Amino acid sequence: MRALEAEFVAAGCRSILLEVAVNNRPALVFYKKHGYSVLKTLRRYYPGDLDGLLMGKSIAVPTPTASSEPKYP
């Protein structure tokens, strides 16, 4: 998970969103362990009228260093 999040940061992403079924306890525990929070309940999101949860996490965007900043004449 950390490697994937690092790839998102490198691509300039500022947050990650995902959906998970309300009855997928192992996934909920996993995502919460990695800092994701429930943002919204998605009513009847999955087949059989099963609700989903929208989860999200803010991720850091690296700040430019002096060597990577554009140089102007």
N, CA, C and O atoms as a Tripos MOL2 file, in Angstrom:
@<TRIPOS>MOLECULE
protein
  292   291    73     0     0
PROTEIN
NO_CHARGES

@<TRIPOS>ATOM
      1 N           0.8290   -1.1850    0.0000 N.3       1 MET1
      2 CA          0.0000    0.0000    0.0000 C.3       1 MET1
      3 C           0.8720    1.2460    0.0000 C.2       1 MET1
      4 O           0.5880    2.2100   -0.7110 O.2       1 MET1
      5 N           1.9340    1.2250    0.7980 N.am      2 ARG2
      6 CA          2.8070    2.4090    0.8510 C.3       2 ARG2
      7 C           3.4560    2.6900   -0.4970 C.2       2 ARG2
      8 O           3.5870    3.8460   -0.8990 O.2       2 ARG2
      9 N           3.8650    1.6260   -1.1990 N.am      3 ALA3
     10 CA          4.5020    1.8150   -2.5070 C.3       3 ALA3
     11 C           3.5160    2.4210   -3.5000 C.2       3 ALA3
     12 O           3.8790    3.3060   -4.2750 O.2       3 ALA3
     13 N           2.2870    1.9550   -3.4810 N.am      4 LEU4
     14 CA          1.2620    2.4950   -4.3760 C.3       4 LEU4
     15 C           0.9830    3.9620   -4.0500 C.2       4 LEU4
     16 O           0.8820    4.7940   -4.9510 O.2       4 LEU4
     17 N           0.8600    4.2730   -2.7640 N.am      5 GLU5
     18 CA          0.6370    5.6630   -2.3630 C.3       5 GLU5
     19 C           1.8110    6.5430   -2.7820 C.2       5 GLU5
     20 O           1.6080    7.6870   -3.1910 O.2       5 GLU5
     21 N           3.0360    6.0250   -2.6870 N.am      6 ALA6
     22 CA          4.2120    6.7890   -3.1000 C.3       6 ALA6
     23 C           4.1620    7.0810   -4.6020 C.2       6 ALA6
     24 O           4.5620    8.1600   -5.0410 O.2       6 ALA6
     25 N           3.6720    6.1230   -5.3820 N.am      7 GLU7
     26 CA          3.5200    6.3540   -6.8200 C.3       7 GLU7
     27 C           2.4950    7.4540   -7.1010 C.2       7 GLU7
     28 O           2.6900    8.2790   -7.9930 O.2       7 GLU7
     29 N           1.4070    7.4580   -6.3340 N.am      8 PHE8
     30 CA          0.4020    8.5050   -6.4980 C.3       8 PHE8
     31 C           0.9840    9.8690   -6.1380 C.2       8 PHE8
     32 O           0.7410   10.8530   -6.8360 O.2       8 PHE8
     33 N           1.7480    9.9290   -5.0560 N.am      9 VAL9
     34 CA          2.3900   11.1900   -4.6580 C.3       9 VAL9
     35 C           3.3150   11.6620   -5.7650 C.2       9 VAL9
     36 O           3.3020   12.8390   -6.1270 O.2       9 VAL9
     37 N           4.1210   10.7520   -6.3080 N.am     10 ALA10
     38 CA          5.0590   11.1100   -7.3740 C.3      10 ALA10
     39 C           4.3280   11.6150   -8.6140 C.2      10 ALA10
     40 O           4.8650   12.4220   -9.3720 O.2      10 ALA10
     41 N           3.1060   11.1400   -8.8160 N.am     11 ALA11
     42 CA          2.3090   11.5810   -9.9670 C.3      11 ALA11
     43 C           1.5800   12.8930   -9.6850 C.2      11 ALA11
     44 O           0.8980   13.4200  -10.5640 O.2      11 ALA11
     45 N           1.7160   13.4270   -8.4690 N.am     12 GLY12
     46 CA          1.1050   14.7070   -8.1400 C.3      12 GLY12
     47 C          -0.2700   14.6190   -7.5120 C.2      12 GLY12
     48 O          -0.9380   15.6400   -7.3520 O.2      12 GLY12
     49 N          -0.7080   13.4250   -7.1540 N.am     13 CYS13
     50 CA         -2.0220   13.2770   -6.5150 C.3      13 CYS13
     51 C          -1.9790   13.8490   -5.1010 C.2      13 CYS13
     52 O          -0.9590   13.7810   -4.4160 O.2      13 CYS13
     53 N          -3.0910   14.4030   -4.6910 N.am     14 ARG14
     54 CA         -3.1920   14.9670   -3.3440 C.3      14 ARG14
     55 C          -4.0800   14.1440   -2.4270 C.2      14 ARG14
     56 O          -4.0330   14.3060   -1.2080 O.2      14 ARG14
     57 N          -4.8940   13.2550   -3.0050 N.am     15 SER15
     58 CA         -5.7570   12.4000   -2.1960 C.3      15 SER15
     59 C          -6.0670   11.1140   -2.9440 C.2      15 SER15
     60 O          -5.9010   11.0200   -4.1600 O.2      15 SER15
     61 N          -6.5170   10.1340   -2.1880 N.am     16 ILE16
     62 CA         -6.9100    8.8500   -2.7500 C.3      16 ILE16
     63 C          -8.3200    8.5470   -2.2650 C.2      16 ILE16
     64 O          -8.6200    8.6970   -1.0800 O.2      16 ILE16
     65 N          -9.1820    8.1220   -3.1790 N.am     17 LEU17
     66 CA        -10.5410    7.7120   -2.8520 C.3      17 LEU17
     67 C         -10.7260    6.2670   -3.2670 C.2      17 LEU17
     68 O         -10.1400    5.8210   -4.2530 O.2      17 LEU17
     69 N         -11.5410    5.5280   -2.5160 N.am     18 LEU18
     70 CA        -11.8490    4.1520   -2.8640 C.3      18 LEU18
     71 C         -13.2320    3.8050   -2.3350 C.2      18 LEU18
     72 O         -13.7740    4.4870   -1.4660 O.2      18 LEU18
     73 N         -13.7880    2.7320   -2.8780 N.am     19 GLU19
     74 CA        -15.0860    2.2490   -2.4180 C.3      19 GLU19
     75 C         -14.9070    0.8390   -1.8830 C.2      19 GLU19
     76 O         -14.1130    0.0580   -2.4070 O.2      19 GLU19
     77 N         -15.6480    0.5250   -0.8400 N.am     20 VAL20
     78 CA        -15.6010   -0.8120   -0.2440 C.3      20 VAL20
     79 C         -17.0020   -1.1580    0.2720 C.2      20 VAL20
     80 O         -17.7310   -0.2900    0.7510 O.2      20 VAL20
     81 N         -17.3630   -2.4370    0.1650 N.am     21 ALA21
     82 CA        -18.6680   -2.8870    0.6550 C.3      21 ALA21
     83 C         -18.7120   -2.8020    2.1740 C.2      21 ALA21
     84 O         -17.7120   -3.0510    2.8470 O.2      21 ALA21
     85 N         -19.8680   -2.4510    2.7030 N.am     22 VAL22
     86 CA        -20.0100   -2.3030    4.1580 C.3      22 VAL22
     87 C         -19.7530   -3.6060    4.9030 C.2      22 VAL22
     88 O         -19.3980   -3.5830    6.0810 O.2      22 VAL22
     89 N         -19.9270   -4.7370    4.2350 N.am     23 ASN23
     90 CA        -19.7430   -6.0180    4.9210 C.3      23 ASN23
     91 C         -18.3520   -6.6170    4.6890 C.2      23 ASN23
     92 O         -18.1050   -7.7580    5.0800 O.2      23 ASN23
     93 N         -17.4510   -5.8760    4.0680 N.am     24 ASN24
     94 CA        -16.0960   -6.3580    3.8220 C.3      24 ASN24
     95 C         -15.1940   -5.9250    4.9760 C.2      24 ASN24
     96 O         -14.3510   -5.0390    4.8360 O.2      24 ASN24
     97 N         -15.3970   -6.5710    6.1080 N.am     25 ARG25
     98 CA        -14.6880   -6.1900    7.3340 C.3      25 ARG25
     99 C         -13.1640   -6.2330    7.1900 C.2      25 ARG25
    100 O         -12.4960   -5.2980    7.6320 O.2      25 ARG25
    101 N         -12.5840   -7.2850    6.5850 N.am     26 PRO26
    102 CA        -11.1130   -7.2880    6.4540 C.3      26 PRO26
    103 C         -10.5890   -6.0770    5.6760 C.2      26 PRO26
    104 O          -9.5590   -5.5080    6.0380 O.2      26 PRO26
    105 N         -11.2850   -5.6850    4.6200 N.am     27 ALA27
    106 CA        -10.8500   -4.5220    3.8430 C.3      27 ALA27
    107 C         -10.9890   -3.2450    4.6660 C.2      27 ALA27
    108 O         -10.1050   -2.3890    4.6330 O.2      27 ALA27
    109 N         -12.0800   -3.1100    5.3960 N.am     28 LEU28
    110 CA        -12.2790   -1.9120    6.2190 C.3      28 LEU28
    111 C         -11.1780   -1.7890    7.2640 C.2      28 LEU28
    112 O         -10.6410   -0.7030    7.4790 O.2      28 LEU28
    113 N         -10.8430   -2.8960    7.9100 N.am     29 VAL29
    114 CA         -9.7700   -2.8740    8.9100 C.3      29 VAL29
    115 C          -8.4440   -2.4910    8.2460 C.2      29 VAL29
    116 O          -7.6920   -1.6740    8.7790 O.2      29 VAL29
    117 N          -8.1640   -3.0810    7.0880 N.am     30 PHE30
    118 CA         -6.9260   -2.8010    6.3530 C.3      30 PHE30
    119 C          -6.8210   -1.3250    5.9930 C.2      30 PHE30
    120 O          -5.8010   -0.6910    6.2630 O.2      30 PHE30
    121 N          -7.8670   -0.7780    5.3880 N.am     31 TYR31
    122 CA         -7.8190    0.6220    4.9570 C.3      31 TYR31
    123 C          -7.7350    1.5780    6.1400 C.2      31 TYR31
    124 O          -7.0070    2.5690    6.0840 O.2      31 TYR31
    125 N          -8.4680    1.2930    7.2040 N.am     32 LYS32
    126 CA         -8.3910    2.1640    8.3920 C.3      32 LYS32
    127 C          -6.9950    2.1180    8.9950 C.2      32 LYS32
    128 O          -6.4820    3.1340    9.4630 O.2      32 LYS32
    129 N          -6.3750    0.9320    8.9840 N.am     33 LYS33
    130 CA         -5.0000    0.7890    9.4940 C.3      33 LYS33
    131 C          -4.0310    1.6600    8.7010 C.2      33 LYS33
    132 O          -3.0270    2.1250    9.2400 O.2      33 LYS33
    133 N          -4.3280    1.8780    7.4320 N.am     34 HIS34
    134 CA         -3.4640    2.6810    6.5680 C.3      34 HIS34
    135 C          -3.9090    4.1400    6.4740 C.2      34 HIS34
    136 O          -3.4540    4.8700    5.5950 O.2      34 HIS34
    137 N          -4.7940    4.5670    7.3730 N.am     35 GLY35
    138 CA         -5.1300    5.9820    7.4840 C.3      35 GLY35
    139 C          -6.3160    6.4670    6.6790 C.2      35 GLY35
    140 O          -6.5410    7.6740    6.5930 O.2      35 GLY35
    141 N          -7.0830    5.5610    6.0850 N.am     36 TYR36
    142 CA         -8.2540    5.9610    5.3090 C.3      36 TYR36
    143 C          -9.4410    6.1620    6.2510 C.2      36 TYR36
    144 O          -9.5680    5.4660    7.2590 O.2      36 TYR36
    145 N         -10.3010    7.1110    5.9180 N.am     37 SER37
    146 CA        -11.4920    7.4180    6.7040 C.3      37 SER37
    147 C         -12.7320    7.2540    5.8440 C.2      37 SER37
    148 O         -12.6880    7.4310    4.6260 O.2      37 SER37
    149 N         -13.8340    6.9140    6.4900 N.am     38 VAL38
    150 CA        -15.1110    6.8240    5.7870 C.3      38 VAL38
    151 C         -15.6100    8.2440    5.5380 C.2      38 VAL38
    152 O         -15.7260    9.0450    6.4670 O.2      38 VAL38
    153 N         -15.9030    8.5440    4.2810 N.am     39 LEU39
    154 CA        -16.3600    9.8770    3.9050 C.3      39 LEU39
    155 C         -17.8600    9.9210    3.6570 C.2      39 LEU39
    156 O         -18.5090   10.9400    3.8930 O.2      39 LEU39
    157 N         -18.4110    8.7990    3.1740 N.am     40 LYS40
    158 CA        -19.8170    8.8090    2.7890 C.3      40 LYS40
    159 C         -20.3130    7.3760    2.6250 C.2      40 LYS40
    160 O         -19.5540    6.4940    2.2230 O.2      40 LYS40
    161 N         -21.5790    7.1480    2.9360 N.am     41 THR41
    162 CA        -22.2160    5.8670    2.6470 C.3      41 THR41
    163 C         -22.8280    5.9420    1.2510 C.2      41 THR41
    164 O         -23.5260    6.8970    0.9120 O.2      41 THR41
    165 N         -22.5520    4.9230    0.4590 N.am     42 LEU42
    166 CA        -23.0610    4.8440   -0.9080 C.3      42 LEU42
    167 C         -24.2180    3.8390   -0.9120 C.2      42 LEU42
    168 O         -24.0010    2.6300   -0.9910 O.2      42 LEU42
    169 N         -25.4280    4.3440   -0.8280 N.am     43 ARG43
    170 CA        -26.6160    3.4970   -0.7250 C.3      43 ARG43
    171 C         -26.7850    2.6260   -1.9660 C.2      43 ARG43
    172 O         -26.7080    3.1060   -3.0970 O.2      43 ARG43
    173 N         -27.0160    1.3400   -1.7320 N.am     44 ARG44
    174 CA        -27.2940    0.3550   -2.7940 C.3      44 ARG44
    175 C         -26.2310    0.4060   -3.9080 C.2      44 ARG44
    176 O         -26.5620    0.3210   -5.0900 O.2      44 ARG44
    177 N         -24.9910    0.5410   -3.5300 N.am     45 TYR45
    178 CA        -23.8820    0.6860   -4.4720 C.3      45 TYR45
    179 C         -23.5280   -0.6350   -5.1600 C.2      45 TYR45
    180 O         -23.1670   -0.6500   -6.3370 O.2      45 TYR45
    181 N         -23.6340   -1.7250   -4.4300 N.am     46 TYR46
    182 CA        -23.2760   -3.0410   -4.9460 C.3      46 TYR46
    183 C         -24.5290   -3.8510   -5.2700 C.2      46 TYR46
    184 O         -25.6150   -3.5430   -4.7780 O.2      46 TYR46
    185 N         -24.3790   -4.8950   -6.1040 N.am     47 PRO47
    186 CA        -25.5350   -5.7510   -6.4310 C.3      47 PRO47
    187 C         -26.1990   -6.2970   -5.1700 C.2      47 PRO47
    188 O         -25.5430   -6.5230   -4.1530 O.2      47 PRO47
    189 N         -27.4910   -6.4990   -5.2550 N.am     48 GLY48
    190 CA        -28.2520   -6.9730   -4.1040 C.3      48 GLY48
    191 C         -28.5600   -5.8740   -3.1120 C.2      48 GLY48
    192 O         -28.8740   -6.1450   -1.9530 O.2      48 GLY48
    193 N         -28.4720   -4.6270   -3.5650 N.am     49 ASP49
    194 CA        -28.7500   -3.4590   -2.7250 C.3      49 ASP49
    195 C         -27.7960   -3.3190   -1.5300 C.2      49 ASP49
    196 O         -28.1500   -2.7190   -0.5140 O.2      49 ASP49
    197 N         -26.6060   -3.8680   -1.6590 N.am     50 LEU50
    198 CA        -25.6060   -3.7610   -0.5980 C.3      50 LEU50
    199 C         -24.9870   -2.3670   -0.6400 C.2      50 LEU50
    200 O         -24.5820   -1.8860   -1.6980 O.2      50 LEU50
    201 N         -24.9200   -1.7310    0.5210 N.am     51 ASP51
    202 CA        -24.3090   -0.4020    0.6110 C.3      51 ASP51
    203 C         -22.7940   -0.4970    0.4840 C.2      51 ASP51
    204 O         -22.1810   -1.5160    0.8020 O.2      51 ASP51
    205 N         -22.2210    0.5840    0.0140 N.am     52 GLY52
    206 CA        -20.7710    0.7230   -0.0320 C.3      52 GLY52
    207 C         -20.3630    1.9100    0.8150 C.2      52 GLY52
    208 O         -21.1980    2.7100    1.2370 O.2      52 GLY52
    209 N         -19.1000    2.0090    1.0520 N.am     53 LEU53
    210 CA        -18.5480    3.1560    1.7670 C.3      53 LEU53
    211 C         -17.5040    3.8120    0.8830 C.2      53 LEU53
    212 O         -16.6440    3.1350    0.3200 O.2      53 LEU53
    213 N         -17.5790    5.1210    0.7610 N.am     54 LEU54
    214 CA        -16.5400    5.8840    0.1010 C.3      54 LEU54
    215 C         -15.5170    6.2280    1.1760 C.2      54 LEU54
    216 O         -15.8440    6.8450    2.1900 O.2      54 LEU54
    217 N         -14.2760    5.8200    0.9380 N.am     55 MET55
    218 CA        -13.2130    6.0980    1.8940 C.3      55 MET55
    219 C         -12.1660    6.9550    1.1980 C.2      55 MET55
    220 O         -12.0330    6.9180   -0.0250 O.2      55 MET55
    221 N         -11.4270    7.7220    1.9820 N.am     56 GLY56
    222 CA        -10.4210    8.5780    1.3980 C.3      56 GLY56
    223 C          -9.2960    8.8910    2.3510 C.2      56 GLY56
    224 O          -9.3750    8.6670    3.5590 O.2      56 GLY56
    225 N          -8.2460    9.4160    1.7570 N.am     57 LYS57
    226 CA         -7.0590    9.7910    2.5240 C.3      57 LYS57
    227 C          -6.3370   10.8970    1.7720 C.2      57 LYS57
    228 O          -6.1610   10.8130    0.5570 O.2      57 LYS57
    229 N          -5.9200   11.9260    2.4850 N.am     58 SER58
    230 CA         -5.0590   12.9510    1.8960 C.3      58 SER58
    231 C          -3.6410   12.4260    1.8930 C.2      58 SER58
    232 O          -3.2050   11.7640    2.8350 O.2      58 SER58
    233 N          -2.9210   12.7320    0.8170 N.am     59 ILE59
    234 CA         -1.5210   12.3180    0.7410 C.3      59 ILE59
    235 C          -0.6690   13.5330    0.4510 C.2      59 ILE59
    236 O          -1.1200   14.4840   -0.1870 O.2      59 ILE59
    237 N           0.5480   13.4980    0.9170 N.am     60 ALA60
    238 CA          1.4520   14.6410    0.7730 C.3      60 ALA60
    239 C           1.9560   14.7500   -0.6520 C.2      60 ALA60
    240 O           2.1980   13.7460   -1.3220 O.2      60 ALA60
    241 N           2.1060   15.9550   -1.0940 N.am     61 VAL61
    242 CA          2.7040   16.2330   -2.3960 C.3      61 VAL61
    243 C           4.0800   16.8100   -2.1190 C.2      61 VAL61
    244 O           4.2010   17.7840   -1.3750 O.2      61 VAL61
    245 N           5.1270   16.2260   -2.7060 N.am     62 PRO62
    246 CA          6.4660   16.7600   -2.4230 C.3      62 PRO62
    247 C           6.5940   18.2080   -2.8860 C.2      62 PRO62
    248 O           6.0910   18.5960   -3.9400 O.2      62 PRO62
    249 N           7.2770   18.9810   -2.0690 N.am     63 THR63
    250 CA          7.4970   20.3750   -2.4400 C.3      63 THR63
    251 C           8.7440   20.4600   -3.3070 C.2      63 THR63
    252 O           9.6830   19.6860   -3.1170 O.2      63 THR63
    253 N           8.7650   21.3880   -4.2560 N.am     64 PRO64
    254 CA          9.9340   21.5020   -5.1400 C.3      64 PRO64
    255 C          11.1830   21.8790   -4.3480 C.2      64 PRO64
    256 O          11.1190   22.6650   -3.4040 O.2      64 PRO64
    257 N          12.2920   21.3200   -4.7370 N.am     65 THR65
    258 CA         13.5690   21.6880   -4.1200 C.3      65 THR65
    259 C          14.2030   22.7750   -4.9750 C.2      65 THR65
    260 O          13.7550   23.0400   -6.0910 O.2      65 THR65
    261 N          15.2260   23.3880   -4.4570 N.am     66 ALA66
    262 CA         15.8840   24.4740   -5.1860 C.3      66 ALA66
    263 C          16.3940   23.9910   -6.5440 C.2      66 ALA66
    264 O          16.3580   24.7390   -7.5210 O.2      66 ALA66
    265 N          16.8680   22.7420   -6.6100 N.am     67 SER67
    266 CA         17.4230   22.2500   -7.8750 C.3      67 SER67
    267 C          16.3370   21.9250   -8.8900 C.2      67 SER67
    268 O          16.6170   21.8750  -10.0870 O.2      67 SER67
    269 N          15.0980   21.7010   -8.4410 N.am     68 SER68
    270 CA         14.0390   21.3490   -9.3910 C.3      68 SER68
    271 C          13.1680   22.5450   -9.7830 C.2      68 SER68
    272 O          12.3000   22.4310  -10.6480 O.2      68 SER68
    273 N          13.4020   23.6710   -9.1520 N.am     69 GLU69
    274 CA         12.6200   24.8600   -9.4920 C.3      69 GLU69
    275 C          13.1050   25.4180  -10.8230 C.2      69 GLU69
    276 O          14.3010   25.3700  -11.1100 O.2      69 GLU69
    277 N          12.1960   25.9480  -11.6440 N.am     70 PRO70
    278 CA         12.6300   26.5130  -12.9200 C.3      70 PRO70
    279 C          13.5190   27.7290  -12.7030 C.2      70 PRO70
    280 O          13.3090   28.5180  -11.7820 O.2      70 PRO70
    281 N          14.4840   27.8560  -13.5430 N.am     71 LYS71
    282 CA         15.3970   29.0020  -13.4610 C.3      71 LYS71
    283 C          15.0270   30.0120  -14.5380 C.2      71 LYS71
    284 O          14.8770   29.6630  -15.7090 O.2      71 LYS71
    285 N          14.8850   31.2440  -14.1350 N.am     72 TYR72
    286 CA         14.5130   32.3080  -15.0630 C.3      72 TYR72
    287 C          15.7110   33.2260  -15.2840 C.2      72 TYR72
    288 O          16.4570   33.5260  -14.3520 O.2      72 TYR72
    289 N          15.8840   33.6670  -16.5260 N.am     73 PRO73
    290 CA         17.0340   34.5570  -16.8160 C.3      73 PRO73
    291 C          16.9200   35.9010  -16.1320 C.2      73 PRO73
    292 O          17.8020   36.7460  -16.2800 O.2      73 PRO73
@<TRIPOS>BOND
     1     1     2 1
     2     2     3 1
     3     3     4 2
     4     3     5 am
     5     5     6 1
     6     6     7 1
     7     7     8 2
     8     7     9 am
     9     9    10 1
    10    10    11 1
    11    11    12 2
    12    11    13 am
    13    13    14 1
    14    14    15 1
    15    15    16 2
    16    15    17 am
    17    17    18 1
    18    18    19 1
    19    19    20 2
    20    19    21 am
    21    21    22 1
    22    22    23 1
    23    23    24 2
    24    23    25 am
    25    25    26 1
    26    26    27 1
    27    27    28 2
    28    27    29 am
    29    29    30 1
    30    30    31 1
    31    31    32 2
    32    31    33 am
    33    33    34 1
    34    34    35 1
    35    35    36 2
    36    35    37 am
    37    37    38 1
    38    38    39 1
    39    39    40 2
    40    39    41 am
    41    41    42 1
    42    42    43 1
    43    43    44 2
    44    43    45 am
    45    45    46 1
    46    46    47 1
    47    47    48 2
    48    47    49 am
    49    49    50 1
    50    50    51 1
    51    51    52 2
    52    51    53 am
    53    53    54 1
    54    54    55 1
    55    55    56 2
    56    55    57 am
    57    57    58 1
    58    58    59 1
    59    59    60 2
    60    59    61 am
    61    61    62 1
    62    62    63 1
    63    63    64 2
    64    63    65 am
    65    65    66 1
    66    66    67 1
    67    67    68 2
    68    67    69 am
    69    69    70 1
    70    70    71 1
    71    71    72 2
    72    71    73 am
    73    73    74 1
    74    74    75 1
    75    75    76 2
    76    75    77 am
    77    77    78 1
    78    78    79 1
    79    79    80 2
    80    79    81 am
    81    81    82 1
    82    82    83 1
    83    83    84 2
    84    83    85 am
    85    85    86 1
    86    86    87 1
    87    87    88 2
    88    87    89 am
    89    89    90 1
    90    90    91 1
    91    91    92 2
    92    91    93 am
    93    93    94 1
    94    94    95 1
    95    95    96 2
    96    95    97 am
    97    97    98 1
    98    98    99 1
    99    99   100 2
   100    99   101 am
   101   101   102 1
   102   102   103 1
   103   103   104 2
   104   103   105 am
   105   105   106 1
   106   106   107 1
   107   107   108 2
   108   107   109 am
   109   109   110 1
   110   110   111 1
   111   111   112 2
   112   111   113 am
   113   113   114 1
   114   114   115 1
   115   115   116 2
   116   115   117 am
   117   117   118 1
   118   118   119 1
   119   119   120 2
   120   119   121 am
   121   121   122 1
   122   122   123 1
   123   123   124 2
   124   123   125 am
   125   125   126 1
   126   126   127 1
   127   127   128 2
   128   127   129 am
   129   129   130 1
   130   130   131 1
   131   131   132 2
   132   131   133 am
   133   133   134 1
   134   134   135 1
   135   135   136 2
   136   135   137 am
   137   137   138 1
   138   138   139 1
   139   139   140 2
   140   139   141 am
   141   141   142 1
   142   142   143 1
   143   143   144 2
   144   143   145 am
   145   145   146 1
   146   146   147 1
   147   147   148 2
   148   147   149 am
   149   149   150 1
   150   150   151 1
   151   151   152 2
   152   151   153 am
   153   153   154 1
   154   154   155 1
   155   155   156 2
   156   155   157 am
   157   157   158 1
   158   158   159 1
   159   159   160 2
   160   159   161 am
   161   161   162 1
   162   162   163 1
   163   163   164 2
   164   163   165 am
   165   165   166 1
   166   166   167 1
   167   167   168 2
   168   167   169 am
   169   169   170 1
   170   170   171 1
   171   171   172 2
   172   171   173 am
   173   173   174 1
   174   174   175 1
   175   175   176 2
   176   175   177 am
   177   177   178 1
   178   178   179 1
   179   179   180 2
   180   179   181 am
   181   181   182 1
   182   182   183 1
   183   183   184 2
   184   183   185 am
   185   185   186 1
   186   186   187 1
   187   187   188 2
   188   187   189 am
   189   189   190 1
   190   190   191 1
   191   191   192 2
   192   191   193 am
   193   193   194 1
   194   194   195 1
   195   195   196 2
   196   195   197 am
   197   197   198 1
   198   198   199 1
   199   199   200 2
   200   199   201 am
   201   201   202 1
   202   202   203 1
   203   203   204 2
   204   203   205 am
   205   205   206 1
   206   206   207 1
   207   207   208 2
   208   207   209 am
   209   209   210 1
   210   210   211 1
   211   211   212 2
   212   211   213 am
   213   213   214 1
   214   214   215 1
   215   215   216 2
   216   215   217 am
   217   217   218 1
   218   218   219 1
   219   219   220 2
   220   219   221 am
   221   221   222 1
   222   222   223 1
   223   223   224 2
   224   223   225 am
   225   225   226 1
   226   226   227 1
   227   227   228 2
   228   227   229 am
   229   229   230 1
   230   230   231 1
   231   231   232 2
   232   231   233 am
   233   233   234 1
   234   234   235 1
   235   235   236 2
   236   235   237 am
   237   237   238 1
   238   238   239 1
   239   239   240 2
   240   239   241 am
   241   241   242 1
   242   242   243 1
   243   243   244 2
   244   243   245 am
   245   245   246 1
   246   246   247 1
   247   247   248 2
   248   247   249 am
   249   249   250 1
   250   250   251 1
   251   251   252 2
   252   251   253 am
   253   253   254 1
   254   254   255 1
   255   255   256 2
   256   255   257 am
   257   257   258 1
   258   258   259 1
   259   259   260 2
   260   259   261 am
   261   261   262 1
   262   262   263 1
   263   263   264 2
   264   263   265 am
   265   265   266 1
   266   266   267 1
   267   267   268 2
   268   267   269 am
   269   269   270 1
   270   270   271 1
   271   271   272 2
   272   271   273 am
   273   273   274 1
   274   274   275 1
   275   275   276 2
   276   275   277 am
   277   277   278 1
   278   278   279 1
   279   279   280 2
   280   279   281 am
   281   281   282 1
   282   282   283 1
   283   283   284 2
   284   283   285 am
   285   285   286 1
   286   286   287 1
   287   287   288 2
   288   287   289 am
   289   289   290 1
   290   290   291 1
   291   291   292 2
@<TRIPOS>SUBSTRUCTURE
     1 MET1         2 RESIDUE 1 A MET
     2 ARG2         6 RESIDUE 1 A ARG
     3 ALA3        10 RESIDUE 1 A ALA
     4 LEU4        14 RESIDUE 1 A LEU
     5 GLU5        18 RESIDUE 1 A GLU
     6 ALA6        22 RESIDUE 1 A ALA
     7 GLU7        26 RESIDUE 1 A GLU
     8 PHE8        30 RESIDUE 1 A PHE
     9 VAL9        34 RESIDUE 1 A VAL
    10 ALA10       38 RESIDUE 1 A ALA
    11 ALA11       42 RESIDUE 1 A ALA
    12 GLY12       46 RESIDUE 1 A GLY
    13 CYS13       50 RESIDUE 1 A CYS
    14 ARG14       54 RESIDUE 1 A ARG
    15 SER15       58 RESIDUE 1 A SER
    16 ILE16       62 RESIDUE 1 A ILE
    17 LEU17       66 RESIDUE 1 A LEU
    18 LEU18       70 RESIDUE 1 A LEU
    19 GLU19       74 RESIDUE 1 A GLU
    20 VAL20       78 RESIDUE 1 A VAL
    21 ALA21       82 RESIDUE 1 A ALA
    22 VAL22       86 RESIDUE 1 A VAL
    23 ASN23       90 RESIDUE 1 A ASN
    24 ASN24       94 RESIDUE 1 A ASN
    25 ARG25       98 RESIDUE 1 A ARG
    26 PRO26      102 RESIDUE 1 A PRO
    27 ALA27      106 RESIDUE 1 A ALA
    28 LEU28      110 RESIDUE 1 A LEU
    29 VAL29      114 RESIDUE 1 A VAL
    30 PHE30      118 RESIDUE 1 A PHE
    31 TYR31      122 RESIDUE 1 A TYR
    32 LYS32      126 RESIDUE 1 A LYS
    33 LYS33      130 RESIDUE 1 A LYS
    34 HIS34      134 RESIDUE 1 A HIS
    35 GLY35      138 RESIDUE 1 A GLY
    36 TYR36      142 RESIDUE 1 A TYR
    37 SER37      146 RESIDUE 1 A SER
    38 VAL38      150 RESIDUE 1 A VAL
    39 LEU39      154 RESIDUE 1 A LEU
    40 LYS40      158 RESIDUE 1 A LYS
    41 THR41      162 RESIDUE 1 A THR
    42 LEU42      166 RESIDUE 1 A LEU
    43 ARG43      170 RESIDUE 1 A ARG
    44 ARG44      174 RESIDUE 1 A ARG
    45 TYR45      178 RESIDUE 1 A TYR
    46 TYR46      182 RESIDUE 1 A TYR
    47 PRO47      186 RESIDUE 1 A PRO
    48 GLY48      190 RESIDUE 1 A GLY
    49 ASP49      194 RESIDUE 1 A ASP
    50 LEU50      198 RESIDUE 1 A LEU
    51 ASP51      202 RESIDUE 1 A ASP
    52 GLY52      206 RESIDUE 1 A GLY
    53 LEU53      210 RESIDUE 1 A LEU
    54 LEU54      214 RESIDUE 1 A LEU
    55 MET55      218 RESIDUE 1 A MET
    56 GLY56      222 RESIDUE 1 A GLY
    57 LYS57      226 RESIDUE 1 A LYS
    58 SER58      230 RESIDUE 1 A SER
    59 ILE59      234 RESIDUE 1 A ILE
    60 ALA60      238 RESIDUE 1 A ALA
    61 VAL61      242 RESIDUE 1 A VAL
    62 PRO62      246 RESIDUE 1 A PRO
    63 THR63      250 RESIDUE 1 A THR
    64 PRO64      254 RESIDUE 1 A PRO
    65 THR65      258 RESIDUE 1 A THR
    66 ALA66      262 RESIDUE 1 A ALA
    67 SER67      266 RESIDUE 1 A SER
    68 SER68      270 RESIDUE 1 A SER
    69 GLU69      274 RESIDUE 1 A GLU
    70 PRO70      278 RESIDUE 1 A PRO
    71 LYS71      282 RESIDUE 1 A LYS
    72 TYR72      286 RESIDUE 1 A TYR
    73 PRO73      290 RESIDUE 1 A PRO
